[in-house]
Amino acid sequence: MTTFKSSSELKTLNAPTTKSITFATSSKSNPTESLPAEQRWWTQKFHLGPTKYITKNKSTSSTSTTFQTPSGGSAIISHVSFAPNTIKGYPYQMAIVSGPRVGLYGGTQTSSLFRALARPNKRGNTNAEEEITLFGESDKSVKPDRSVSTGGQPAHCSSYHHDGRLLAVGCENGYIKICDSQSRATLRTFATHGTRGGFTVRSTGWIPETKTKKRMVWSAGDDAVLRIWDLSGDMLGMGDNVTPAISLKGHGDAIRSCVCYTYGEKNDEKSFLVTGSYDHTVRLWDLEGLTKSSDLKDTNAMHDNDESERCMSVMNHGAPVETLLVVHPSKKDVPIIISAGGTTIKLWNPSLGTCLSTIQ
């Protein structure tokens, strides 16, 4: 017969600490299952375990860094982006969008980000078993090396060009600014709705360049229109007078996310854009002709009457789509699109428009 105990007789469990953690891999009662190498790895990387396994006078990967935005914490952080290229041995450049400014953290030896990551943790050497936190005694505060102003309008997204110097910034008033991340100068400005202002730009990015070396950016936002802008086009139209190379319509609500990918053989690669919207759909857009044609005006005239020709597939997520992600299984396989919205994550084959898996 089972003996029951009252709640007063039950032992109160204490929260586990590094002193009380017992590794199953270091069990003396069953040496055949012992994996001391794994225990040493967890101890050295995250300081979970006896201090005898912690390498002395060496910094670990468990560091914490606090970044200060140009707004001084008064504005929320809406987006973080990294430059696709880096100098060997140095961290990637990073842009943090916060309020009307974009904080730039350089990837050079003199940048505050590099100095903060290279600064070793100051820990006292002791032989006694002690409780060690994952992030050290205090956080490190890193201030931006430079900042880009958007003229008082809140910014919502940013994207680095593959050279790591040009930066595209999408603003709340419908403006897309192309800035030099080194000099902080605004090189070009595109307006979605002219001087009367426009809808918020939620996503912006760079289309991969082809042999023609055309520099083109996309923008999408609350007006449910995907626009493509040509930086190397006619410079006569400046500011509000610049029109997009093409405007793609089809969504019935705000576009919250947009990603780009290339697929095909080395000499015959094609570029595609995938948009996710609050209308519960994910759409695949074909960019054939925009990156190869020498005259974008001819391409516009061909597709102005029927923009739906560029929409290759429409996928129903079943909830407002918040973000998208591209996964490349291999160079030969079709990329997988991951959409997230509501309480659901779905994996798609964009070429066929079929759902591969659903995670709830």
C-alpha positions in Angstrom: 0.0 0.0 0.0 1.3 3.5 -0.9 2.1 5.8 1.9 1.1 9.4 1.5 2.8 12.3 3.1 1.4 15.7 4.0 2.6 18.9 2.4 4.5 19.9 5.6 6.6 16.7 5.4 7.6 17.2 1.8 11.1 18.6 1.1 11.2 22.1 -0.4 13.2 22.1 -3.6 15.7 24.9 -4.0 16.6 26.5 -7.3 19.6 24.8 -9.0 22.9 26.6 -9.1 26.3 25.8 -10.7 27.2 24.2 -7.4 24.3 21.8 -7.4 24.4 20.8 -11.1 25.3 17.2 -11.5 26.4 16.1 -14.9 25.1 12.8 -16.1 28.2 12.5 -18.3 30.5 12.4 -15.2 28.7 9.8 -13.3 31.1 7.6 -11.3 28.5 4.9 -10.8 28.4 4.2 -14.5 31.8 5.0 -16.1 30.7 3.4 -19.4 28.4 6.4 -20.1 31.0 9.0 -18.9 31.8 11.7 -21.5 34.2 14.1 -19.8 34.9 15.9 -23.0 31.3 17.1 -23.2 31.3 18.2 -19.6 34.5 20.1 -20.2 33.0 21.8 -23.3 29.9 23.0 -21.4 32.0 24.2 -18.5 34.5 26.2 -20.7 31.9 27.7 -23.0 29.1 28.6 -20.5 30.8 28.1 -17.0 28.3 25.5 -16.0 30.2 23.1 -13.8 33.3 22.9 -11.6 35.8 25.7 -12.0 38.6 23.2 -12.4 37.5 22.8 -16.0 37.5 26.6 -16.7 40.5 27.7 -18.8 42.4 30.4 -16.8 43.1 33.9 -18.3 41.1 33.2 -21.4 37.9 34.9 -22.5 34.9 32.6 -23.3 32.1 32.9 -25.9 29.6 33.8 -23.2 29.8 37.6 -23.3 27.1 40.3 -23.0 27.2 43.6 -24.7 24.7 46.5 -24.3 24.3 48.8 -27.3 23.4 52.4 -26.9 21.2 53.9 -29.6 21.6 57.5 -30.9 18.2 58.3 -29.4 19.5 57.4 -25.9 16.9 54.8 -25.2 13.9 57.1 -25.8 12.8 55.4 -29.0 12.2 51.7 -29.6 14.5 49.6 -31.8 12.6 48.6 -34.9 15.2 46.8 -36.9 18.8 45.4 -36.8 20.8 44.6 -40.0 24.3 43.3 -40.7 26.6 44.0 -43.6 27.1 40.9 -45.8 30.8 41.3 -46.0 33.5 41.6 -43.3 37.2 42.0 -42.8 38.8 38.8 -41.6 39.2 38.9 -37.8 36.8 41.7 -37.2 33.1 41.7 -36.4 30.4 42.5 -39.1 29.2 46.0 -39.5 25.8 46.5 -37.9 23.0 49.1 -38.2 20.4 49.5 -35.5 17.3 51.5 -36.5 15.8 53.5 -33.6 13.5 56.4 -34.0 14.7 59.1 -36.5 18.3 57.8 -36.5 20.2 54.7 -37.6 23.2 53.8 -35.4 26.2 52.4 -37.2 28.6 50.1 -35.5 31.8 49.7 -37.6 33.7 46.5 -38.2 37.3 47.9 -37.9 39.9 47.6 -35.2 39.2 51.2 -34.0 35.4 50.7 -33.7 33.8 50.6 -30.3 32.2 47.2 -31.1 35.5 45.5 -31.9 37.1 47.0 -28.7 34.2 45.8 -26.6 34.2 42.3 -27.9 38.0 42.0 -27.7 38.1 43.2 -24.1 38.7 40.2 -21.8 36.4 39.4 -18.9 37.9 40.3 -15.6 37.5 37.3 -13.3 39.4 36.6 -10.1 41.3 33.3 -10.0 40.1 31.1 -7.2 40.4 27.4 -6.5 37.1 27.3 -4.5 33.9 26.3 -6.2 31.9 29.4 -6.8 28.7 30.4 -8.6 29.4 32.0 -11.9 26.8 33.7 -14.1 26.7 33.3 -17.9 27.3 37.0 -18.6 29.9 38.1 -16.2 29.7 40.8 -13.5 28.5 43.7 -15.6 27.4 44.4 -19.1 29.5 46.4 -21.6 28.0 49.5 -23.1 28.9 50.2 -26.7 28.1 53.5 -28.3 27.6 53.8 -32.1 30.6 55.0 -34.1 28.3 57.0 -36.4 24.6 57.7 -37.0 22.5 58.5 -40.0 19.6 61.0 -39.6 16.4 60.6 -41.5 15.3 64.2 -41.2 13.1 63.7 -38.1 11.0 60.9 -39.6 11.1 57.6 -37.7 12.9 54.8 -39.6 11.6 51.3 -39.7 14.1 49.2 -41.7 17.6 49.2 -43.2 19.7 47.0 -45.5 23.4 47.0 -46.4 24.6 46.7 -50.0 26.9 43.8 -50.6 29.9 46.2 -50.6 29.1 47.1 -47.0 29.2 50.8 -47.7 25.8 51.8 -49.1 22.8 51.6 -46.8 19.1 51.7 -47.7 16.8 53.1 -45.0 13.0 52.9 -45.1 11.1 55.7 -43.3 7.6 56.2 -41.9 6.7 58.9 -44.4 7.2 56.6 -47.4 10.8 57.7 -48.2 13.6 55.4 -49.0 17.0 57.0 -48.4 20.3 55.6 -49.9 23.1 56.6 -47.5 26.9 56.3 -47.4 27.6 54.4 -44.1 31.1 56.0 -43.9 30.4 59.7 -44.6 26.7 59.5 -43.5 25.7 61.5 -46.6 22.3 60.8 -48.2 23.1 60.0 -51.8 19.6 59.5 -53.2 16.0 59.8 -51.9 13.0 57.9 -53.3 9.4 58.9 -52.4 6.6 56.5 -52.8 3.9 59.1 -52.9 5.6 62.4 -53.7 5.7 65.5 -51.4 2.3 64.7 -49.9 3.8 61.8 -47.9 3.2 58.2 -48.1 2.7 55.0 -46.2 5.3 53.5 -43.9 8.0 51.5 -45.5 8.3 48.2 -43.7 11.0 46.4 -45.8 13.8 47.4 -48.1 16.7 45.6 -49.6 19.1 45.2 -52.5 18.5 43.0 -55.6 21.6 41.0 -56.5 23.5 42.6 -59.3 24.1 40.9 -62.7 26.5 41.5 -65.5 24.9 44.8 -66.2 25.9 46.0 -62.7 22.6 47.6 -62.1 22.1 48.7 -58.5 18.4 48.3 -57.6 16.5 48.3 -54.3 13.1 47.2 -53.4 10.7 48.8 -51.0 7.4 47.5 -49.5 5.1 48.7 -46.8 1.6 49.6 -45.6 0.3 50.6 -49.0 0.5 46.9 -50.1 2.7 47.8 -53.2 6.1 46.3 -54.0 8.3 48.9 -55.7 11.7 48.5 -57.4 14.0 51.5 -57.7 17.0 51.9 -60.1 19.9 53.8 -58.6 21.9 53.8 -61.9 18.9 55.1 -63.9 18.1 58.6 -65.1 19.5 61.2 -62.6 17.3 64.0 -64.1 14.4 63.0 -61.8 15.5 63.8 -58.2 13.7 63.4 -54.9 9.9 63.4 -55.3 10.1 63.3 -59.1 11.8 59.9 -59.2 9.4 57.1 -60.2 10.1 53.4 -59.5 11.3 51.1 -62.3 8.1 49.1 -61.6 5.4 48.8 -59.1 3.9 45.4 -58.3 0.4 45.3 -56.9 -1.6 42.3 -55.8 -1.7 42.2 -52.0 -4.9 43.4 -50.3 -3.2 44.6 -47.1 0.1 45.9 -45.7 3.3 44.1 -46.7 5.3 43.4 -43.6 8.2 41.5 -45.0 10.1 40.9 -48.2 13.1 38.7 -49.1 15.1 38.1 -52.2 16.8 35.0 -53.6 18.5 33.9 -56.8 18.2 30.4 -58.3 19.5 28.7 -61.4 22.8 27.9 -63.1 25.8 30.0 -62.7 25.4 31.8 -66.1 21.6 31.8 -66.0 20.6 32.8 -62.5 17.2 34.4 -62.0 16.2 36.7 -59.1 12.9 36.5 -57.2 11.2 38.5 -54.5 8.9 37.0 -51.9 6.5 39.2 -50.0 4.4 38.4 -46.9 1.3 40.5 -46.1 -1.4 41.0 -43.6 -3.9 39.7 -46.2 -2.6 36.2 -45.1 -0.8 35.5 -48.3 2.8 35.0 -49.4 3.5 36.0 -53.1 6.4 35.1 -55.4 7.5 37.8 -57.9 9.6 37.2 -61.0 12.2 39.9 -61.7 13.1 38.6 -65.2 13.9 41.5 -67.5 14.5 44.1 -64.7 18.1 42.9 -64.0 19.0 42.0 -67.6 17.2 44.6 -69.8 19.3 47.5 -70.9 16.3 49.7 -71.0 13.9 49.6 -68.0 11.4 51.7 -69.8 10.7 49.0 -72.4 10.3 46.5 -69.5 7.8 48.8 -67.8 5.8 49.3 -71.0 5.6 45.5 -71.3 4.2 44.9 -67.9 2.3 48.0 -67.0 -0.9 46.7 -68.4 -0.8 43.4 -66.6 1.4 43.4 -63.5 0.0 40.0 -62.5 2.3 38.4 -65.0 5.2 38.8 -62.6 3.3 37.0 -59.7 4.4 33.4 -60.1 2.5 31.9 -57.1 0.3 32.8 -54.2 0.6 30.9 -50.9 -2.0 31.1 -48.1 -0.4 31.3 -44.7 -3.8 31.4 -42.9 -2.9 34.3 -40.7 -1.3 37.8 -41.0 2.3 37.2 -42.1 4.8 39.1 -39.9 8.2 37.9 -41.3 9.8 35.7 -44.0 13.1 33.8 -44.1 14.9 32.1 -47.0 16.7 28.8 -46.4 19.1 27.4 -49.1 19.4 23.6 -48.7 22.1 23.5 -51.4 23.1 25.4 -54.5 21.2 23.1 -56.8 17.9 22.8 -54.8 15.1 25.3 -54.8 15.3 27.6 -51.7 12.7 27.1 -49.0 10.6 30.0 -47.8 9.6 30.1 -44.1 6.7 32.3 -43.2 5.7 33.2 -39.7 2.5 34.8 -38.5 -0.2 34.4 -35.8 0.8 31.1 -34.0 1.9 29.3 -37.2 5.2 28.8 -39.0 5.0 27.3 -42.5 7.7 26.0 -44.9 7.0 26.6 -48.7 8.3 25.5 -52.0 8.0 28.9 -53.7 8.2 27.6 -57.3 5.3 25.2 -56.9 3.5 27.2 -54.2 3.1 24.1 -52.0 3.3 23.9 -48.2 6.0 21.5 -47.1 5.4 21.6 -43.4 3.4 23.4 -40.7 4.6 24.1 -37.2 2.1 25.3 -34.6 
